[in-house]
């Protein structure tokens, strides 16, 4: 007998978040120079602004779907929560990968800390 979605607890969520963050690190580390130029220029060139906004919208939609479907999520405002999650991810990637601000931090350390941070927010925990 398989587990019903309502029977699962929040133990799967950290693994999902961890995998998502690891994937983001891989994507952002592929051709980081090109990614950085796109990030900079997509705030200036109208055609690229549209592309960036569409990509951000797709990411926010995915986060909204996870927040709405995952058991145990206690985000008071899913729309704002999805916005905050995407801004956090983008800022994290740009700081670590494009700006090399904290190059001494291993990806695994950052992924674990970001997973903890995200889970505390998503589950409404401050302990």
Buried (B, 14 or more C-beta within 10 A) or exposed (E): EEEEEEEEEBEEBBEEBBEBBBEBBEEBEEEBEEBBEBBEEBEEEEEBEEEBEEBBEEBBEBBBEBBEEBEBBEBEEBEEBBBBBBEBBBEBBBEBBBEEEEEEEEBEEBBBEBBEEBBEBBBEEEE
